[in-house]
Amino acid sequence: MNPEPFLLKKSGQLFFNTSPLDLKKLMGDQDNIGESIRAYMQGFSPAVRDIFERFDFHTQIDRLAKAGLLYLVTEKFAGIDLHPDAVSNSQMGLIFEELIREFA
């Protein structure tokens, strides 16, 4: 049985994450931040993992880690409230478009 429809319904969103991690929890292990981010990303629903893949997030993780910036960048993102109650879908779309423009 495919659990995806149940997980989507439970999340109340168009995506889900089954990882026990979140961005704040990632901050607890600076030495393994790259591995932890990858584990967190793997917990997302297939459509979100596809986005990560298309934007080559794994390469970006490696680049940031090599430059000694991965923990700092993750820490900044962990401090931003992106919960759907705080950021509407349309606002998130605008943020996403701006990130694409900035880093494409």
VOBA-1610 file (N, C-alpha, C; in pm, whole numbers, padded with zeros to 5 digits, always signed):
BEGIN
Met+00084-00117+00000Met+00000+00000+00000Met+00089+00125+00000Asn+00055+00220-00084Asn+00131+00345-00096Asn+00089+00440+00016Pro+00182+00478+00104Pro+00147+00567+00216Pro+00135+00715+00177Glu+00179+00750+00056Glu+00186+00892+00018Glu+00052+00966+00033Pro-00061+00913-00014Pro-00186+00988+00003Pro-00220+01016+00149Phe-00190+00921+00235Phe-00218+00938+00378Phe-00126+01043+00440Leu+00001+01040+00398Leu+00096+01138+00449Leu+00063+01280+00401Leu+00017+01290+00277Leu-00023+01421+00225Leu-00144+01474+00300Lys-00239+01385+00325Lys-00359+01428+00399Lys-00323+01471+00540Lys-00237+01394+00605Lys-00195+01425+00742Lys-00119+01557+00748Ser-00036+01584+00648Ser+00042+01707+00650Ser-00044+01830+00621Gly-00153+01810+00548Gly-00238+01923+00511Gly-00174+02012+00405Gln-00067+01962+00343Gln+00006+02038+00241Gln+00016+01952+00115Leu+00081+02006+00015Leu+00104+01932-00109Leu+00233+01851-00103Phe+00292+01846+00016Phe+00416+01771+00038Phe+00418+01723+00182Phe+00516+01637+00212Phe+00534+01590+00350Phe+00680+01561+00373Asn+00714+01543+00499Asn+00849+01503+00537Asn+00838+01404+00652Thr+00898+01288+00633Thr+00893+01183+00734Thr+01017+01180+00823Ser+01109+01271+00798Ser+01232+01276+00878Ser+01202+01326+01019Pro+01270+01272+01119Pro+01255+01326+01254Pro+01329+01459+01271Leu+01405+01498+01167Leu+01484+01621+01172Leu+01403+01740+01121Asp+01443+01857+01164Asp+01400+01982+01105Asp+01522+02073+01107Leu+01510+02193+01053Leu+01629+02279+01043Leu+01687+02313+01180Lys+01602+02333+01279Lys+01655+02365+01412Lys+01731+02246+01472Lys+01681+02125+01451Lys+01750+02007+01502Lys+01884+01984+01431Leu+01893+02027+01305Leu+02018+02012+01232Leu+02131+02092+01296Met+02095+02197+01366Met+02194+02285+01428Met+02267+02218+01544Gly+02216+02106+01591Gly+02276+02039+01706Gly+02400+01957+01676Asp+02435+01944+01547Asp+02549+01858+01512Asp+02629+01923+01399Gln+02705+02023+01433Gln+02779+02100+01333Gln+02876+02013+01254Asp+02936+01914+01317Asp+03035+01831+01249Asp+02975+01742+01140Asn+02847+01711+01151Asn+02782+01622+01054Asn+02668+01692+00982Ile+02676+01823+00967Ile+02566+01899+00909Ile+02532+01856+00767Gly+02631+01826+00686Gly+02606+01783+00547Gly+02526+01654+00542Glu+02570+01556+00619Glu+02499+01427+00623Glu+02359+01444+00678Ser+02345+01528+00779Ser+02213+01550+00840Ser+02119+01620+00744Ile+02168+01717+00668Ile+02083+01785+00570Ile+02038+01686+00464Arg+02129+01601+00419Arg+02091+01501+00318Arg+01985+01405+00373Ala+01997+01365+00498Ala+01897+01276+00559Ala+01763+01348+00570Tyr+01766+01474+00608Tyr+01644+01555+00617Tyr+01578+01568+00480Met+01657+01596+00378Met+01604+01610+00242Met+01542+01479+00194Gln+01601+01367+00230Gln+01552+01236+00186Gln+01414+01206+00244Gly+01378+01270+00355Gly+01249+01247+00418Gly+01133+01316+00350Phe+01162+01406+00255Phe+01054+01477+00186Phe+00986+01387+00084Ser+00866+01427+00047Ser+00790+01356-00055Ser+00864+01363-00190Pro+00833+01269-00280Pro+00907+01261-00407Pro+00910+01391-00487Ala+00802+01466-00490Ala+00799+01590-00568Ala+00900+01692-00514Val+00915+01699-00384Val+01011+01792-00324Val+01153+01743-00350Arg+01175+01613-00337Arg+01309+01559-00366Arg+01347+01587-00511Asp+01249+01585-00601Asp+01274+01617-00741Asp+01322+01762-00756Ile+01263+01852-00681Ile+01307+01992-00684Ile+01450+02003-00636Phe+01482+01936-00525Phe+01619+01937-00475Phe+01716+01887-00581Glu+01676+01782-00651Glu+01761+01723-00753Glu+01780+01818-00871Arg+01672+01879-00916Arg+01679+01970-01031Arg+01765+02093-01002Phe+01767+02138-00877Phe+01849+02251-00840Phe+01986+02209-00787Asp+02014+02079-00800Asp+02146+02027-00767Asp+02188+02062-00625Phe+02095+02044-00531Phe+02122+02080-00392Phe+02241+02004-00333His+02258+01879-00374His+02369+01801-00318His+02503+01865-00354Thr+02514+01917-00475Thr+02637+01986-00515Thr+02653+02115-00436Gln+02543+02186-00414Gln+02548+02310-00336Gln+02590+02282-00192Ile+02540+02173-00137Ile+02580+02133-00001Ile+02731+02110+00003Asp+02782+02038-00096Asp+02926+02012-00101Asp+03006+02141-00114Arg+02960+02232-00198Arg+03031+02359-00218Arg+03033+02442-00090Leu+02918+02453-00025Leu+02911+02530+00099Leu+02997+02466+00208Ala+02994+02333+00216Ala+03075+02264+00317Ala+03224+02288+00291Lys+03264+02278+00166Lys+03405+02298+00131Lys+03451+02440+00165Ala+03359+02537+00151Ala+03392+02676+00181Ala+03376+02709+00330Gly+03333+02609+00408Gly+03313+02632+00551Gly+03190+02716+00583Leu+03093+02717+00492Leu+02974+02802+00509Leu+02844+02725+00530Leu+02848+02594+00518Leu+02723+02516+00522Leu+02649+02536+00653Tyr+02717+02526+00763Tyr+02651+02542+00893Tyr+02593+02683+00906Leu+02668+02784+00867Leu+02622+02922+00879Leu+02498+02950+00794Val+02497+02900+00671Val+02381+02920+00583Val+02260+02845+00639Thr+02281+02723+00684Thr+02171+02645+00741Thr+02116+02713+00865Glu+02205+02767+00946Glu+02164+02838+01067Glu+02075+02959+01033Lys+02110+03031+00927Lys+02029+03145+00885Lys+01890+03100+00841Phe+01883+02993+00762Phe+01753+02942+00718Phe+01671+02889+00835Ala+01737+02829+00933Ala+01667+02777+01050Ala+01601+02888+01131Gly+01654+03009+01118Gly+01599+03123+01191Gly+01482+03191+01122Ile+01446+03144+01003Ile+01335+03203+00927Ile+01211+03117+00944Asp+01099+03178+00979Asp+00973+03105+00994Asp+00905+03095+00858Leu+00915+02978+00796Leu+00854+02953+00666Leu+00731+02864+00677His+00678+02849+00797His+00559+02767+00817His+00445+02825+00734Pro+00360+02738+00678Pro+00247+02787+00598Pro+00155+02885+00672Asp+00153+02881+00804Asp+00075+02979+00879Asp+00140+03118+00875Ala+00271+03122+00851Ala+00344+03248+00849Ala+00367+03301+00708Val+00379+03209+00611Val+00408+03245+00473Val+00305+03176+00383Ser+00226+03255+00313Ser+00123+03198+00226Ser+00187+03129+00106Asn+00109+03049+00035Asn+00159+02982-00085Asn+00207+03083-00188Ser+00133+03193-00205Ser+00173+03292-00305Ser+00303+03362-00262Gln+00317+03391-00134Gln+00442+03451-00085Gln+00558+03354-00104Met+00534+03227-00074Met+00640+03127-00091Met+00679+03116-00238Gly+00582+03126-00326Gly+00611+03125-00469Gly+00701+03241-00509Leu+00674+03359-00453Leu+00757+03476-00482Leu+00898+03457-00428Ile+00910+03401-00309Ile+01042+03373-00250Ile+01118+03276-00339Phe+01050+03170-00381Phe+01110+03068-00466Phe+01158+03129-00597Glu+01074+03212-00659Glu+01112+03277-00785Glu+01234+03367-00766Glu+01238+03439-00655Glu+01351+03527-00629Glu+01479+03447-00610Leu+01470+03335-00540Leu+01588+03249-00521Leu+01636+03194-00656Ile+01542+03156-00741Ile+01580+03106-00873Ile+01650+03214-00952Arg+01593+03334-00952Arg+01655+03447-01024Arg+01794+03478-00971Glu+01806+03477-00840Glu+01933+03514-00776Glu+02043+03411-00801Phe+02008+03284-00800Phe+02110+03180-00805Phe+02114+03100-00933Ala+02030+03135-01028Ala+02029+03059-01155Ala+02150+03096-01241
//
